[in-house]
Amino acid sequence: MLESIKEKKIAYLGLGLMGQAMAVNLARASLHVVGWNRTPGRPGQTALLQAGGKVESALADAVAGAAVIFTCLGDIADVEEVLTKPGGVCDFAAPGSVIADFSTIGPDAARRIYASLKQKGIYFLDAPVTGGDIGARNGTLTIMVGGDESAFDAALPAFEKMGKNIKHCGPSGSGQALKLCNQILCAVNMISVCEALQLAKRLGVDENFVVDVLSSGAGGSWALTNLGPRILKDDLAPGFALKHMLKDLRLVFENIDGHSDLLPGTKLAQDLFKKVAECQDENGGAGGVRGTQAMSLAYD
């Protein structure tokens, strides 16, 4: 119940685009939130302070006494460095505390971290999310969770302040497995959106009709409704950066031992994303910082 966590300290580690929005929602729900970021001085820290949270510069201070510790970091190495390496959360978190990681790291890494923290009496939940920056801001994320059910129940009242569709999916690694399935859906859906817009252009149909008319039909999707309009406006700003999608697709193939022949559509999406990532943006920056809707550039 929410009352059981209302007065307890919650640590939130990683205040990037997604993390800051999620931490802010916790603070706005009047929960006791303490944030920490590996790189100080980022906008996420200011946003959390303005929402009524607190920010610590030292990891030990952020984690000390926390009942629940949320992390939203990057790749496997980032999560392991913060959680299980010497000087990490494992050295400061109290036995019996719950760590829930929102990063996408794949089931193998999740099970490894779970086993490492279990030795110290700390519960670990792999809890990747989907719903993008919009869902993070609005508190409507889908959160898929793997790990011990008792730990899930303890963290659930806080999860409910960040998401609307929250599911315990099974033992450690289950949330990560489902997230990789989600990334396949996102990646391959992006192909269909780009190709539908290309076909409309070739056939002389106003491309806006692809979004306005077809979004409510059998071929509609989140990608068409939310990213189709961005493509039409040449808005390639990241809600979810292309480089992060490439990382997630790398994890897909790593977790099936590189058997790309099992997932030909996913392999095509990966190749198209790589093609765009290898090209600089209009300001000479890395192509991978664009949003996933930038796959449309591969068709130009």
ZAVO-163107 format. One line per field, with one value per residue (C-alpha): x, y, z; residue number from 1; chain; residue in three letters. Coordinates in Angstrom, 1 decimal. Each point is the difference from the previous one (the first is absolute). Last residue first. Example, Ala and Ser with C-alpha at 12.3 -4.5 7.8 and 13.67 -1.06 7.14 Angstrom:
2
px [13.7 / -1.4] .
py [-1.1 / -3.4] .
pz [7.1 / 0.7] .
k [2 / 1] .
c [A / A] .
r [Ser / Ala] .
END
This chain:
300
px [15.8 / -0.9 / 2.7 / -1.2 / -3.3 / 2.0 / 0.1 / -3.2 / 2.3 / 0.9 / 3.3 / 3.1 / 1.2 / 0.9 / 3.0 / 0.2 / 1.0 / -2.8 / -2.2 / 0.4 / 3.0 / -0.5 / 1.0 / -3.1 / -2.2 / 1.5 / 0.0 / -3.7 / -0.6 / 2.2 / -1.8 / -3.4 / 1.1 / 1.3 / -3.3 / -1.9 / 2.4 / -0.4 / 1.1 / 2.7 / 1.6 / 1.2 / 2.5 / -0.1 / -3.7 / 0.7 / 2.7 / -2.5 / -2.5 / 2.7 / 1.2 / -3.5 / -0.1 / 3.3 / -1.3 / -3.2 / 2.2 / 1.9 / -3.3 / -0.9 / -3.4 / -2.0 / 2.8 / -0.4 / -0.5 / -2.7 / -0.1 / -3.7 / -1.3 / 2.4 / -1.3 / -3.6 / 0.8 / 1.7 / -3.0 / -2.9 / 2.1 / 2.4 / -2.9 / -1.5 / -2.8 / -0.1 / -3.5 / -1.3 / -0.1 / 3.5 / -0.8 / -2.0 / 2.0 / 3.4 / -0.1 / -2.1 / 2.9 / 1.9 / -2.2 / -0.4 / 2.1 / 0.7 / 3.7 / -0.6 / -2.6 / 2.5 / 2.8 / -2.4 / -1.0 / 3.7 / 1.0 / -2.9 / 0.6 / 3.7 / -0.8 / -2.3 / 3.1 / 1.9 / -2.8 / -1.2 / 3.6 / 0.5 / -3.0 / 1.4 / 3.2 / -2.2 / -1.6 / 3.3 / 1.1 / -3.1 / 0.6 / 3.6 / -0.6 / -3.1 / -3.5 / -1.8 / -1.1 / -2.1 / -0.4 / -2.3 / -0.6 / 3.5 / 2.1 / -2.1 / -1.1 / 3.6 / 0.3 / -3.0 / 1.4 / 3.5 / -0.9 / -2.2 / 2.8 / 2.4 / -2.4 / -0.5 / 3.7 / 1.4 / -1.1 / -2.1 / -1.6 / -0.8 / -2.4 / 0.4 / -3.0 / 1.6 / -0.6 / 3.7 / 1.2 / -2.7 / 0.9 / 3.7 / -0.6 / -2.8 / 2.1 / 1.7 / 2.6 / -0.5 / 2.7 / -0.6 / 2.8 / -0.4 / 3.0 / 1.1 / 3.7 / 0.1 / -3.2 / 1.8 / 2.3 / -2.7 / -2.4 / 2.9 / 0.7 / -3.7 / -0.3 / 3.1 / -1.4 / -3.5 / 0.9 / 1.4 / -2.8 / 0.1 / -2.9 / 1.8 / -1.9 / 2.1 / -1.9 / 1.4 / 0.1 / 3.7 / 0.8 / 1.5 / 3.5 / 2.6 / -2.4 / -0.8 / 3.5 / 3.4 / 1.2 / -2.1 / -3.5 / -2.5 / 1.6 / 2.6 / -2.4 / -2.6 / 2.5 / 1.7 / -3.4 / -1.0 / -1.6 / -1.3 / -3.5 / 0.3 / -2.6 / 0.9 / -2.8 / 0.3 / 2.7 / 2.0 / 3.2 / -0.4 / 0.3 / 2.7 / 2.1 / -0.3 / 1.4 / -1.3 / -3.4 / -3.2 / -3.3 / -3.6 / -2.6 / -0.8 / 2.5 / 2.7 / -0.8 / 0.1 / 3.3 / 1.5 / -1.4 / 1.6 / 3.5 / 2.5 / 1.7 / 0.8 / -0.6 / -3.4 / -1.6 / -3.6 / -1.7 / -3.7 / -2.3 / -3.4 / -2.4 / -1.5 / 1.8 / 3.3 / -0.8 / -1.0 / 3.2 / 2.0 / -1.7 / 0.6 / 3.6 / 0.7 / -1.3 / 2.0 / 2.9 / -0.1 / 1.8 / -0.3 / -3.3 / 0.0 / -3.3 / -0.1 / -3.0 / -2.8 / -2.5 / 1.2 / -2.4 / -2.8 / 0.1 / -1.1] .
py [9.5 / -3.4 / -0.1 / 3.4 / -1.5 / -1.9 / 3.4 / -1.0 / -1.7 / 3.4 / 1.7 / -0.4 / -2.9 / 2.3 / 1.5 / 3.7 / 2.0 / 2.5 / -1.6 / -3.4 / -2.2 / -3.3 / -3.3 / 0.0 / 0.1 / -3.2 / -1.7 / 0.6 / -1.6 / -3.0 / -0.5 / 0.1 / -2.6 / -2.2 / 0.3 / -1.1 / -3.0 / -1.2 / -3.7 / 0.6 / 2.5 / -2.8 / 2.0 / -2.1 / 0.6 / 2.4 / 1.8 / 0.5 / 1.8 / 1.9 / 1.5 / 1.0 / 1.8 / 1.9 / 0.9 / 1.4 / 2.0 / 1.5 / 0.9 / 2.2 / -0.3 / 3.2 / 1.2 / 3.0 / -1.1 / 2.5 / 0.1 / 1.0 / -3.1 / -2.2 / 1.6 / -0.7 / -3.7 / -0.3 / 0.1 / -1.5 / -2.2 / -1.2 / -0.7 / -2.2 / 0.0 / -2.6 / -1.3 / 3.6 / 3.0 / 1.1 / -0.5 / 3.2 / 2.8 / -1.6 / -1.3 / 3.0 / 2.3 / -1.6 / 1.7 / -2.7 / 0.2 / -3.7 / 0.5 / 2.2 / -2.5 / -2.8 / 1.8 / 0.8 / -3.7 / -1.0 / 2.2 / -1.1 / -3.7 / 0.2 / 1.7 / -2.8 / -2.3 / 1.9 / 0.6 / -3.7 / -1.2 / 2.4 / -1.5 / -3.5 / 1.3 / 1.5 / -3.4 / -1.6 / 2.8 / -0.4 / -3.7 / 0.2 / -0.8 / -2.1 / 0.7 / 2.8 / 2.2 / 2.5 / 3.8 / 1.7 / 3.6 / 1.2 / 2.4 / 0.5 / -3.7 / -1.1 / 1.7 / -2.0 / -3.2 / 0.1 / -2.3 / -2.2 / -0.5 / -0.9 / -2.7 / -1.2 / -0.7 / 1.1 / 1.2 / 3.1 / 1.5 / 3.6 / 1.6 / 3.8 / 2.3 / 2.5 / 2.9 / 1.0 / -3.6 / -0.9 / 2.9 / -0.8 / -3.4 / -2.5 / -3.0 / -1.0 / -2.4 / -1.4 / -2.5 / -0.4 / -0.6 / -0.8 / 0.7 / -2.6 / 0.4 / -3.4 / 1.1 / 2.9 / -2.2 / -2.4 / 2.8 / 1.7 / -3.2 / -0.7 / 3.6 / -0.4 / -3.2 / 1.5 / 3.1 / 3.3 / 2.5 / 2.5 / 0.3 / -1.7 / -0.7 / -0.4 / -1.1 / 0.3 / -3.1 / 0.5 / 3.8 / 1.5 / 1.5 / -2.5 / -1.6 / 3.5 / 0.3 / 0.7 / -3.4 / -1.2 / -1.3 / 2.8 / 3.1 / -1.9 / -2.8 / 2.4 / 2.0 / -3.2 / -1.4 / 3.1 / 3.2 / 1.2 / 0.2 / -1.2 / -0.2 / -0.7 / -1.0 / 0.0 / 2.7 / 0.3 / 1.0 / 0.1 / 3.7 / 0.5 / -2.9 / 1.2 / 3.4 / 3.2 / -0.3 / 1.4 / 0.6 / -0.1 / 2.7 / 0.3 / 2.9 / -2.2 / -2.7 / 2.3 / 1.5 / -3.4 / -1.0 / 3.1 / -1.4 / 1.5 / -3.1 / -3.0 / -3.3 / 1.2 / -0.3 / 0.5 / -0.1 / -0.5 / 0.0 / -0.5 / 2.9 / -1.2 / 2.9 / -1.5 / -3.4 / 1.8 / 2.0 / -3.2 / -1.4 / 3.2 / 0.2 / -3.6 / 0.1 / 2.9 / -0.6 / 0.0 / -3.3 / -1.3 / 0.4 / -0.7 / -0.5 / 0.8 / -1.3 / 2.1 / -0.8 / -3.6 / -1.9 / 2.5 / -0.8 / -3.6] .
pz [-49.1 / 1.4 / 2.7 / 1.1 / 1.2 / 2.6 / 1.6 / 1.8 / 2.5 / 1.4 / -0.9 / 2.2 / -2.1 / -3.0 / 1.8 / -0.3 / -3.1 / 0.4 / -2.7 / 1.6 / -0.7 / -1.7 / 1.6 / 2.2 / -3.1 / -1.5 / 3.4 / 0.4 / -3.4 / 0.9 / 3.4 / -1.7 / -2.5 / 2.8 / 1.8 / -3.1 / -0.4 / 3.6 / 0.2 / -2.7 / 2.4 / 2.2 / 2.0 / 3.2 / 0.6 / 2.8 / -1.9 / -2.9 / 2.1 / 1.9 / -3.3 / -0.7 / 3.3 / -0.7 / -3.4 / 1.6 / 2.3 / -2.9 / -1.7 / 2.9 / 1.7 / 0.1 / -2.2 / -2.3 / -3.6 / -0.8 / -3.8 / 0.4 / -1.9 / 2.1 / 3.2 / -1.1 / -0.5 / 3.3 / 2.4 / -2.0 / -2.3 / 2.7 / 2.4 / -2.7 / -2.6 / -2.7 / 1.0 / -0.3 / 2.4 / -1.0 / -3.6 / -0.6 / 1.6 / -0.2 / -3.5 / -0.9 / 0.8 / -2.8 / -2.6 / -2.7 / -3.2 / -0.3 / 0.7 / 3.0 / 1.4 / -0.5 / 1.9 / 2.9 / 0.2 / -0.2 / 2.9 / 2.2 / -0.8 / 0.8 / 3.3 / 0.9 / -0.3 / 2.5 / 2.5 / -0.1 / 0.3 / 2.9 / 1.8 / -0.3 / 1.6 / 2.8 / 0.6 / 0.5 / 2.3 / 2.2 / 0.2 / 1.0 / 3.7 / 0.5 / -1.5 / -1.9 / 2.8 / -1.9 / 0.2 / -2.6 / 1.3 / 0.8 / 2.1 / 3.2 / -0.1 / 0.1 / 3.4 / 1.4 / -1.7 / 1.6 / 3.0 / -2.1 / -2.6 / 2.8 / 1.3 / -3.6 / -0.4 / -3.4 / -3.4 / -0.7 / -3.0 / 0.4 / -2.5 / 0.4 / 0.6 / 2.5 / -2.4 / -0.3 / -0.3 / -2.4 / -2.3 / 0.3 / -1.4 / 0.9 / 0.9 / 3.2 / 1.3 / 3.6 / 0.9 / 3.7 / 2.5 / 3.7 / 2.3 / 2.5 / -0.9 / -1.9 / -1.7 / -1.5 / -2.1 / -1.0 / -1.2 / -1.9 / -1.9 / -0.7 / -1.4 / -2.2 / -1.6 / -0.4 / -2.1 / 1.1 / -0.5 / 2.9 / 2.4 / 2.9 / 3.2 / 3.2 / 3.1 / 3.5 / 2.3 / 0.9 / -0.1 / -3.0 / 0.3 / -1.3 / -2.6 / -1.3 / -1.4 / 1.5 / -1.1 / -3.0 / 0.3 / -0.5 / -1.6 / -2.0 / -0.9 / -1.3 / -2.1 / -1.4 / -1.1 / -1.9 / 1.1 / 3.3 / 1.6 / 3.5 / 2.8 / 3.6 / 2.4 / 3.8 / 0.0 / 3.2 / -1.7 / -3.8 / -0.8 / 2.6 / -1.3 / -3.6 / 0.9 / -1.6 / 1.6 / -1.4 / 1.8 / -1.2 / 0.1 / -3.7 / -0.5 / 1.5 / -2.5 / -3.0 / 1.2 / 0.1 / -3.3 / -1.6 / 0.5 / 2.5 / 1.1 / -2.4 / 1.8 / 1.1 / 3.4 / 1.2 / 3.4 / 0.0 / 3.1 / -1.6 / -0.4 / -3.3 / -1.6 / 1.2 / -1.7 / -3.2 / 0.0 / 0.3 / -3.1 / -2.0 / 1.1 / -0.9 / -3.5 / -1.3 / 2.4 / 3.8 / 0.8 / 3.5 / 1.8 / 3.7 / 1.9 / 3.8 / 1.9 / 1.3 / -2.7 / -0.5 / 2.2 / -0.6 / -3.7 / 0.7] .
k [300 / 299 / 298 / 297 / 296 / 295 / 294 / 293 / 292 / 291 / 290 / 289 / 288 / 287 / 286 / 285 / 284 / 283 / 282 / 281 / 280 / 279 / 278 / 277 / 276 / 275 / 274 / 273 / 272 / 271 / 270 / 269 / 268 / 267 / 266 / 265 / 264 / 263 / 262 / 261 / 260 / 259 / 258 / 257 / 256 / 255 / 254 / 253 / 252 / 251 / 250 / 249 / 248 / 247 / 246 / 245 / 244 / 243 / 242 / 241 / 240 / 239 / 238 / 237 / 236 / 235 / 234 / 233 / 232 / 231 / 230 / 229 / 228 / 227 / 226 / 225 / 224 / 223 / 222 / 221 / 220 / 219 / 218 / 217 / 216 / 215 / 214 / 213 / 212 / 211 / 210 / 209 / 208 / 207 / 206 / 205 / 204 / 203 / 202 / 201 / 200 / 199 / 198 / 197 / 196 / 195 / 194 / 193 / 192 / 191 / 190 / 189 / 188 / 187 / 186 / 185 / 184 / 183 / 182 / 181 / 180 / 179 / 178 / 177 / 176 / 175 / 174 / 173 / 172 / 171 / 170 / 169 / 168 / 167 / 166 / 165 / 164 / 163 / 162 / 161 / 160 / 159 / 158 / 157 / 156 / 155 / 154 / 153 / 152 / 151 / 150 / 149 / 148 / 147 / 146 / 145 / 144 / 143 / 142 / 141 / 140 / 139 / 138 / 137 / 136 / 135 / 134 / 133 / 132 / 131 / 130 / 129 / 128 / 127 / 126 / 125 / 124 / 123 / 122 / 121 / 120 / 119 / 118 / 117 / 116 / 115 / 114 / 113 / 112 / 111 / 110 / 109 / 108 / 107 / 106 / 105 / 104 / 103 / 102 / 101 / 100 / 99 / 98 / 97 / 96 / 95 / 94 / 93 / 92 / 91 / 90 / 89 / 88 / 87 / 86 / 85 / 84 / 83 / 82 / 81 / 80 / 79 / 78 / 77 / 76 / 75 / 74 / 73 / 72 / 71 / 70 / 69 / 68 / 67 / 66 / 65 / 64 / 63 / 62 / 61 / 60 / 59 / 58 / 57 / 56 / 55 / 54 / 53 / 52 / 51 / 50 / 49 / 48 / 47 / 46 / 45 / 44 / 43 / 42 / 41 / 40 / 39 / 38 / 37 / 36 / 35 / 34 / 33 / 32 / 31 / 30 / 29 / 28 / 27 / 26 / 25 / 24 / 23 / 22 / 21 / 20 / 19 / 18 / 17 / 16 / 15 / 14 / 13 / 12 / 11 / 10 / 9 / 8 / 7 / 6 / 5 / 4 / 3 / 2 / 1] .
c [A / A / A / A / A / A / A / A / A / A / A / A / A / A / A / A / A / A / A / A / A / A / A / A / A / A / A / A / A / A / A / A / A / A / A / A / A / A / A / A / A / A / A / A / A / A / A / A / A / A / A / A / A / A / A / A / A / A / A / A / A / A / A / A / A / A / A / A / A / A / A / A / A / A / A / A / A / A / A / A / A / A / A / A / A / A / A / A / A / A / A / A / A / A / A / A / A / A / A / A / A / A / A / A / A / A / A / A / A / A / A / A / A / A / A / A / A / A / A / A / A / A / A / A / A / A / A / A / A / A / A / A / A / A / A / A / A / A / A / A / A / A / A / A / A / A / A / A / A / A / A / A / A / A / A / A / A / A / A / A / A / A / A / A / A / A / A / A / A / A / A / A / A / A / A / A / A / A / A / A / A / A / A / A / A / A / A / A / A / A / A / A / A / A / A / A / A / A / A / A / A / A / A / A / A / A / A / A / A / A / A / A / A / A / A / A / A / A / A / A / A / A / A / A / A / A / A / A / A / A / A / A / A / A / A / A / A / A / A / A / A / A / A / A / A / A / A / A / A / A / A / A / A / A / A / A / A / A / A / A / A / A / A / A / A / A / A / A / A / A / A / A / A / A / A / A / A / A / A / A / A / A / A / A / A / A / A / A / A / A / A / A / A / A / A / A / A / A / A / A] .
r [Asp / Tyr / Ala / Leu / Ser / Met / Ala / Gln / Thr / Gly / Arg / Val / Gly / Gly / Ala / Gly / Gly / Asn / Glu / Asp / Gln / Cys / Glu / Ala / Val / Lys / Lys / Phe / Leu / Asp / Gln / Ala / Leu / Lys / Thr / Gly / Pro / Leu / Leu / Asp / Ser / His / Gly / Asp / Ile / Asn / Glu / Phe / Val / Leu / Arg / Leu / Asp / Lys / Leu / Met / His / Lys / Leu / Ala / Phe / Gly / Pro / Ala / Leu / Asp / Asp / Lys / Leu / Ile / Arg / Pro / Gly / Leu / Asn / Thr / Leu / Ala / Trp / Ser / Gly / Gly / Ala / Gly / Ser / Ser / Leu / Val / Asp / Val / Val / Phe / Asn / Glu / Asp / Val / Gly / Leu / Arg / Lys / Ala / Leu / Gln / Leu / Ala / Glu / Cys / Val / Ser / Ile / Met / Asn / Val / Ala / Cys / Leu / Ile / Gln / Asn / Cys / Leu / Lys / Leu / Ala / Gln / Gly / Ser / Gly / Ser / Pro / Gly / Cys / His / Lys / Ile / Asn / Lys / Gly / Met / Lys / Glu / Phe / Ala / Pro / Leu / Ala / Ala / Asp / Phe / Ala / Ser / Glu / Asp / Gly / Gly / Val / Met / Ile / Thr / Leu / Thr / Gly / Asn / Arg / Ala / Gly / Ile / Asp / Gly / Gly / Thr / Val / Pro / Ala / Asp / Leu / Phe / Tyr / Ile / Gly / Lys / Gln / Lys / Leu / Ser / Ala / Tyr / Ile / Arg / Arg / Ala / Ala / Asp / Pro / Gly / Ile / Thr / Ser / Phe / Asp / Ala / Ile / Val / Ser / Gly / Pro / Ala / Ala / Phe / Asp / Cys / Val / Gly / Gly / Pro / Lys / Thr / Leu / Val / Glu / Glu / Val / Asp / Ala / Ile / Asp / Gly / Leu / Cys / Thr / Phe / Ile / Val / Ala / Ala / Gly / Ala / Val / Ala / Asp / Ala / Leu / Ala / Ser / Glu / Val / Lys / Gly / Gly / Ala / Gln / Leu / Leu / Ala / Thr / Gln / Gly / Pro / Arg / Gly / Pro / Thr / Arg / Asn / Trp / Gly / Val / Val / His / Leu / Ser / Ala / Arg / Ala / Leu / Asn / Val / Ala / Met / Ala / Gln / Gly / Met / Leu / Gly / Leu / Gly / Leu / Tyr / Ala / Ile / Lys / Lys / Glu / Lys / Ile / Ser / Glu / Leu / Met] .
END
